[in-house]
Amino acid sequence: MMEELRELIEKSMREHDLPYQRKQSLIWGISTSAGFFVTQILFLMALNDRLSGFEIIPFWFVLIAVTVYASRKLAGLPEVKSYFSKLYSKFWVAGFFAIAMVIFIAFLAFPRYTGAFVAPVVGLLISIAGVMFKVRYTTIMGFLYSASGIAMFYLWQYQFLIFAVMQFLTLALPNLSAFKKDRRS
Amino acid sequence: MSVLDSRIRVFALAILSGVEKASFSYLKDRLKTTDGNLSVHMQRLCDAGYVRMEKVFEGRKPKTYFYITEKGRKALLEYIEELNRSMKV
């Protein structure tokens, strides 16, 4: 009885609603990769002086609002929220703050190479998430995401396209079957 | 009869002590019990003030979440201490 209780408590503390997490990853992966793809088109148009480039900002506000709504509607609510999930959420809040800071600094210092500075930070966070969940694919994709910063440096005109591909490969591709079958057990 | 005389109630409390919140279906899966059985036990825990219940809507479907209270946490700790003591004797 004592051993069973200890196991129950320990398991609960590490619990995470993976089916829910996979649905969220798929929705955000598709939405952000589509967003980066559109951004790439707008960016190329801006480079050719056919747009001011500021259209990108309201576009992302709309995209994020739509994605938040869609993720609540489609992914529903998590079955369980453990202290590990809480820690994981806090990790991403801190991560997004770090990404925002890097975007801000890189954009002021080297606007052309913003992607090249942001990608290694995003990749590092993804790798840490992969280690936390012991998912080798995510850990490797985190490293590749970081390495894609090099490609973004040399191919800066296409940095958003690289972001789109990396977002799709990291978040959407491994979770394509997330809605096919409810694997909650 | 004490609230923690039932194995399911003790286990439900143990699960809730490790999480911030858990849904009814999650508890049902973990405890491998039926809807009717679990709802009776959870009601007992709620009545004793060991657990707090929250009903939310997921679209049109209602979803029930449970949270452990301070009183529930204290009761579980006391139960574990008692169990430890009895094992030593």
Interface residues (C-beta under 8 A of the other chain):
Chain A: M1 M2 E4 L5 L8 I9 E10 K11 S12 M13 E15 D17 K73 G76 L77 P78 E79 V80 K81 S82 Y83 S85 K86 R184 S185
Chain B: R7 V10 F11 A14 I15 L16 S17 G18 V19 E20 K21 A22 S23 S25 Y26 D29 R30 V56 E58 G59 K63 I80 L83 N84 M87
